Amino acid sequence: MGDSSLIDLKPEYRVDGSCWKFVPVISEGFFNERPGHIFRHHLILLQLQLAVIFTLAAIIHFFLGRFYLPRLISEVLAGVILGPTVLGRFFPDISAVLFSEQSVKVLATLTRFGYLFFMFLIGVKMDVNLIKKSGKREWTIGTMVMLFPLLVTVMIGRHISIVVDKVDAQSAEYEVSFFTGVLMLTSFPVVAILLMQLKIINSELGHLTLSSALISDMVSLVMVNIGNYRVIMLLASLRVALKSLFLVAVLIVFILTVLQQMLYWIIRKTPEGKPVKDAYIFFVVIALLVVAIVGENVGLQYMYGPFILGLTVPTGHPLASTLIEKLDTIVSGWMLPLMSTYCGYRSNLWNLNRLPPYWIMFAVTFGFFLKVACGFIPAFCFKVPCKDATALALMLAAKGIVELGTFATNEEKQSTVTQEFTWAVIIVFIVAALVPILTRKLYDPSKTYAGYQKRTVLDSSINEGVRMLACAHRQDDALSAIKLLQLSNPSTGSPLSVYGLYLEELVGGASPLLLNHQLGQRSSSDGGRWQPIIDVFNYFKSQSSKPTQVHVYTAISPSSLMHEDVCWVAFDNLVALIILPFHRKWNRKGKLISDSKDLRDFNTKVMNKAPCSVAILIDRDRGRNSLIIDESSTYNICVVFLGGKDDREALSIARGMKGWPSVFLTVIRLKETEDMITGWEGMMDDECLRDIKHPSNENGNVLYKEEIVRHGADTSALIGSILDENFDLICVGRHSQCDSPLIEGLSAWTDLPELGTIGDLLVSAEISKPISILVVQQQVIEK
């Protein structure tokens, strides 16, 4: 009975002689209420509304999601069904109970709060440094795609509304400018969500689109506020406009100075590796609410104050990531879908009993094509391929939750009639549905890194040397890769180029980053997390006695799209081999201490999409801490050769290591018969082994052996005997498409298909010896 104080209050009270009926927010219980009276409690009704809304939206998306339509479409359709178009038309009694006038006001208030927090989070996720890194191409596209269509469409649309539609000048200034202007804007959050949905945010086209959208959004922010003050000057006076402008400037300066310094103080007060205290989070939430209220009263739209406050939050750990972790779920998962559904609910298709005004038709047809053209032409002039330029222009013209939120929150302020609001929802609905479909038709991300040229160690030019990309999620990964790379034997005529890539998950941001540390690029967040890895690669370069070049990158992106950065760096730098860390880690005693499913999925995605050969390095040799080869110690390498392109690539990697006096290479070829040559593949295998088979001065540290095996059981036994020998590194091919009798029956017992049959045997849980394994997959050439 903790809530009895609410329930037991008198049912009515008298204020100023008027009788007001008191209705508790909560119910006394289903069985204690009279039939039908339970819906008079606002909290009960709100809970029922939310349950109906989200259940209906989930059912619709279950079907439409199969056609790759965004969830926004399902949410708007749910609102249309629950609104006056369907429920209110055919079941008015149910609609009157479920969506009473007072309850709809509660929903509208929630949507406004949701939009406020959404704009704040967008500011938090934005990395303003992305604007500083943008070049002439991004600035030209981002400015033209917004500025030219906005000015032309608004001016012509306003003229059409006055001359053709006979709209008075004041209404044209309000409604036409606002309606047309919103449709011509490019929204950074909408573009970022679309790129994430299409899974191309880490591609070159994704980076170009995101940078252009950010620049366009910032320019539009200035243009919109200039337009607002122009309206104030026309309808009020210059004095009022200047007063409002001064107060807004004071508010912005206060945010950029006082509040930003307090945010930095919160970060300084948070110990390294510790979460931000809840009290600080409460302070930030209170600050954004106060900024919204003050901004609304001084002439700045209520959502722009929180947006500017969000921009002042330093990206990354700890504050931005904590804010997103605590707020993003409830905002993106609850409040924003409610906004979409509310817009669908407010629209009424039965009111569309005539064609829309000519200025709306002009804005939708001419304006949209003009916007697409203004995105396509500068992109094409900057030598972006035709299909990619078209896809970029379409994505910059995309519409979504920001446009819906702007129309919904400004409906009363702009005196937007129901018919115009309905047309606005329909336009956003159609564009949001068509743009992803058309973009998928024009741009296929699966073919971005397709291999049309051979990029393998086997086919690398002797004069150009070998280019290798070593990926690292932590310092141990970099150390393991360096221990492998130092075994390479580059020469003056055949140098080694190493590209080190530190991979970090994007937390507290919407903009993925790819930093080239040779160019001095930095993120706005602290770079201390990747500095130890940079130091490992730089130390390797400084201590290497052979001709070696080292380039270090940092990629910050969502874990689900991190493989795109790896593929892009490899593609852009003509890399022949990508070295990936294994998803399992062992300690010095051979005990398994880490098994990451996310890292395993990442490795699989890279192997499926890489533009070159890929190797997974399983490092169990925790005892070797030296980064540079010591000629006083020996290093024994074994290549298990069954035949096929993967084994030939593994042999090519090992062949490059035999030049060190302290490195001893053993090649064990498994054969079914003594004279086993099976077609073209067999001939290529023999050709690859020719210089290994015959003794020479260059092969003084090379031992070649042949073993006869009949089936998979013999192969398994032989692998066990190899593990008993004193090898430090074993190189094998993946054999992803191999149906050789040598591994017959072993595939059914393979737990890790990304390692292949032999690789899976070598990393068996029963093995605890400190042996490193390198599983190699040669580049997959597109047919």
Buried (B, 14 or more C-beta within 10 A) or exposed (E): EEEEEEBEEEEEEEEEEEEEEEEBEEBBEEEEBEEEEBBBBBEBBBEBBBEBBBEBBBEBBEEBBEEEBBBBBBBBBBBBBBBBBBBBEEEEEEBEBBBBEEBBEBBBEBBBBBBBBBBBBBBBBBBBBBBEBBEEBBBBBBBBBBBBBBEBBBEBBBBBBBEEBEBEEEBBBBBBBBBBBBBBBBBBBBBBBBBBBBBBBBBBBBBBBBBBBBBBBBBBBEBBBEBBBEBBBEEEEEEBBEBBBEBBEEBBEEBBEEBBEBBEEBBEEBEEEEBBEEEBBEBBBEBBBBBBEBBBEBBBBBBBBBBBBBBBBBBBBBBBBBBBBBBBEEBBEEBBBBBBBBBBBBBBBEBBEEEBBBBBBBBBEBBBEBBBBBBBBBBBEBEBEEEBBBBBBBBBBBBBBBBBBBBBBBBEEBEBEBBBBBBBBBBBBBBBBBBBEBBBEBBEBEEBBEBEEBBBBBBBEEEEBBBBBBBBBBBBBBBBBBBBBBBBBBEEEBBBBBBBBBBBEBBBBBBBBBBEBEEEBEBBBBBEBBEBBBEBBBBBBEEBEBBBBBBBBBBBBBBBBBBBBBBBBBBEBBBBBBBBBBBBBBEEEEEEEEEBEEBBBBBBBBBBBBBBBBBBBBBBBBEBEEBEBEEEEBBBBBBBBBBBBBBBBBBBBBBBBBBBEBBBBBBBBBBBEEEBEEEEEEEBBBEBBEEBEEEEEEBEBBBBEBBEBEBBEBBBEBBEEBBEEEBBBBBBBBBBEBEBEBBBEBBEEBEBEBBBBBBBBBBBEEBEEBBBBBBBBBBBEEE
